[in-house]
Amino acid sequence: FQHYYITNNLRMICVGSPAINMAGIMCRTVNCFIKDMYATPKVYDDIVVAESKISMYKVAPVYDDISLPDKEDGMWVQDLEARQDKCLSELELLQQRLNKIEADCCGVKAVENTSKFDLVVGCSVGSPAVYMTAIMARKVNCLIKVFSHSTNTKEVDSSITNKLLRVNKGETDYCGINLIYKDTSSPYFMACPGRQVAVSGLSNILRFVARERKYSSLYDEQDLLNAALIDEILSVVDSLERVNVSASEIGTILNTLASYLKSSSYLAGDALSIADIALCCHLTAMDSKLIPNSLRTYLSDTVKGNYEMKVLKAFLNWTPAGLVV
């Protein structure tokens, strides 16, 4: 599924996909209509013969292996692609200028929430959520208390507990995070003392903290495209939490995540986000033998380059290249 935004229109490309049904629901929700850009009367194996050849879209599956013996209205497929790329580039530049104008005129970033933090996190011993609490405590500047629930059957590493208790010690006097070791397959959090409803998932914990604290630098929902990219990456990171994931599956997932770093320093651009925090916590909890060299370098650079991430140095049982522990 590919999409581009042109003015306020959503363009979707799919064949026989659940996205077709989703498009119908979205049209009813926003009170708009659907226009079929392509009629596809014939499908031969993987080749779709499209009737409409004039469009702002680049649809690789439609153009692949289709030869046009004669020009039609003076348009070649290459001409269409060049035109599309130019239009999309110009639209992107216009959007950037518009964003700057909005920021200069009326775009006031939300002020970070500095009130006292109160969060309960439950997870199993050795969970990536353990290291996430250390990062969040450093970011919020609060202390951590550690408990072991009666359902916990695993041995608690006292050295890790002591390191958690030392985070921000002497810098603040209040406990904002209560970490409870439990027999649970997925970490969860509770944030309302009067309504103890647990919400599961490391990514959901990070989203909640970013929203509640107004950490727009980590997760800015006003930037729709970047927020969508972060959510996409978090869904990939979440797959590492599945029970009984094989080493080969972990390798495939990590290689997928490493692909996001080919054009930027961080997973979702050139700044730290909650997606980076989630992945770094998983890498810290993981057997170092499973981690590709590219992600070792990424972890080292991320820990060295961000104040809240430096707390991970105390928990790494291996030393990434260039990182002095």
N, C-alpha and C positions, 0 to 999 in steps of 0.2 A: 504494500500500500504506500503510494507516494502522494504527497500533497504539497501544493503551493498556495500561499495567500496572495490574492490579487484584490486590491482595495479591501472590501469586507466580505469577499466571497471565498468559500472553501471549495477547493478542487480535490476530488478523490478519484483514484484510479484503482479499479478492482474488477476481477472477473469471478463470479460465483462465490463472493466473499460475504461473511456476516456483516461486513461494512455496508453492504447494500441495505440491509434491514436497519442498521444504525442510522444511515442517511435519511431514511423515511421518518424515523423517530425524531431526529434532530430538526428536520424540516417542519414537523408539526410543532416542535417546541419553540422554534424561533420564527414561525409563521412565514416560511418562504417556500419556494417550489424547486423541484429538481428538473434539470435539463440534461438529457443524455447527449454527451459530446460525441460519442462514437456509436455507430450501429455495427454489430459484429455478427453478420449472418453466417460466416463460415469459420470453422476452427480446424486447422490441420495440424495435429500433434501440438507443438508448442508455438505455432505461428498463427497469429490472429490477423485476418485480412480486414482492414478498417476501411469504411466507406468515406469517412470524413478525413481529408488530408490537410485542411487548413485549421490550425489551432495554435494556441499559445503554449501547448503542452509538449513536453518531450517524453514520449512513452516508449521506452526502449523495446519492450516486448512486441509492440505493434510494428515498429520499424524494422526489427531484426529480420534479415533474410528476405525482405520485400524489395524487389527491383522494380523501378519505374522506367519502362523503355522510352517513354515520351514525356516531355514536360507537360504539366497540366496547369494552366493559368500562370505559366512562368515560374512555378515553384518546384524546387527540388527538396528532398528530405533534408539535405545539408543546409539549404537556405532556411528552412523552417527552424532547424535546431539553432542556427546562428541568431536568427531573429528572436527565438525564445530566450536564449542566454542573455542577449542584449537587454531585452525587456525586463527580465528578472533582475539583472544587475542594476539597472536604472531604478527599479522599484525598491531594491534593497537600500540603495543610496538615499532615495527619497525618504524611506522609513527611518533611516539613521538621522537624517536632518530633522525630521518631524520629532523624533524622540528627544533630540538635543533642544529643540525649541520648547517642547513641553517641559523638559527638565529646567531650562533657564527661566521660563515664565511662571509655571505653577507646580512643577514637580518637586514637592517637598517629601523627602524620604521619611518614613516613620521613625520616630525616636525609639531607641532600644529600651525595652522594659527593664528597669533597674530595681524593681521591687523584689522582695525575698522570694526565692525559688522554693518550690515544694513538690518533689517528684518521687514516686515509689517505682522502682524498677525491679522486676522479678526475672530471673534467668537461671540457667543451669551453670554449674561450675565449668569454667573454661570458655564460656560463651563470648563472642565478640562484644556483646552488650556490656560486659565488665569493663572493657577498655573505653567504650563509648561514655560510660559514666565518668571516667577520669577526665576525658576531654571536655565534657559538658561542665563538670565541676570547675575546671580551670577557666573555661570561657565565662561562666556565670560568677566565678569567684565565691564558691561555697565549699563546705566540707561534705564528706561522704561518711555514712555509717553503714556497716556491713553486718548482715544477719544470715543465719542458716535456718531455713524452715524445716519442720519435722519430716517433710517428704523428701528432703535432700539425702540421697544415699552416697554421694560422692565425697571424697576427701577434699576439704577446703585447703588450698595452698596458703599457708600463713604468710609467706613472703609477699604474695600478691596482695593479701589483705592489708599488710602493714604499709605497702606502697600506696594503696588506695587511701588509707587513713592519713597519710602524710601529705596528700595533695592539698595545697593551699594552707597547710598548717602554719599558724603564726601570722597569716595574712588576713584571716577573717575568723569570726567567732560563731557563725551559725551553720547548721547542717541543712543543706538544701536537697540532698539526694539520699534516699534510703535504698540500698541494694540488698535484695533478698535472694539467696540461693535456694532454688526449688527444683523439684523434678518436673521440668517442663521442656517441651520440644522447641518452643519458640519464645524469645524474650517478650515481655509485656510491660506496660506501664499503667499507673493510676495517678491522676493529678488532682482529683477533687476529693478531699477528705470526707465530705458529706455524702458522696455518691461514688462508691467504690466499684466502678465499672472498668474492667481491664481491657486494654486495646493491645493486640499482639503485633509483633513485627518490629525489627530494628529500624527499618525505614520509617515506619509510622511514629516511632519515638522521636526520631530526628526531625521529622516534619512538625510534630507538635511543639518541640522545643523552639525551633526556628520561628514558628508562628507566635507562640506565647511570649517569647522574648523579643519578637520583632527583629530577628537577625536577617534582614533582607540581603545582606552580603552573602549569606550562606544559602538562602532560598528565597528569591524574590518572585512572588506570585504575580506581581504586576508585569513582569517580563514573561509573557505567556510562552514564547518559544523556548527560552532558556529553562523555565520551570518544567515544560513538557519534556525537554531533553534530560533534565535531572531525574524526573519520574521514570523515564525509560531506562536510565542507567540503574536506578535503584531496583527496578524490577529484575534486572539481570543479577545484581548483587544479592537480592533476596533468594535467588535460586541456590545460593551457597548454603542456605539455612536448611535445605531439605534433609531429611533423615536418610542415612545410608547412601550418600552421594559417593560414587566411585572416584578413584584418582583420575581416571581418564576424563570423566565428566567435569571434575574440578579444573583440569587442564584446559578443556574446551571453554569453560566459562571465563577463566582468567585470561585466555587469549582474546576472547570477545571483548572483555573490559580493556585490555591493553590496546585494542584497535582504536579506542576513543582518544588515546594519547598521541596518535600519530601527528596531529596538527595543532596540539595545544599542550600546555604544561599540566593542566588538570583535566579531569574527566569531562567537565561541561564548560570548557572555556579556559580563560587565563586567570581565573580566581578560584580559591577554595570554595567548595560547596558541601552540602550534606552528603552528596554522593561520594565525595572523596573521603569524608569522615567514615562513612559506612565501609568502604572498601579497605581503608587503612586498618580499621578495627578487625576485619576479617583476616587481613594479612598478618597482623600481630598475633592472632590466635591460631594461625595455621602452621603446619609443619613447613619449615623453610625450604625443604627439598621440593615442594610442590610449586613454589613461586618462580615464575619466569624472571630472567635477568632484567627485562625491561621494567617489570613491576617492582623489583628490588630497588632499582635506581629511582623510580617514581616515589616509593615509600620514603627513601632516604631524603630526597629533595623536599617532599611534602612536610616531613617531620622537622627538617632544618629550617624551612622557610616560613613557618607559621607558629605563633606563640602558643596557641592552645594545643597544637599537635605535638609540641616538644615533650609533653608529659608521657608520650608513648615510649620514649627512649628507655625509661625505667623498666618497661615490661617486655621489651624485645629479648628473646632468648637467643638471638643471633644478631650479628651486626651488619646492616646493609653497607654497601660500598660507600666510603666517604663519610660515614656517620660515626662520630665519636660518642660512645656511651659512657 
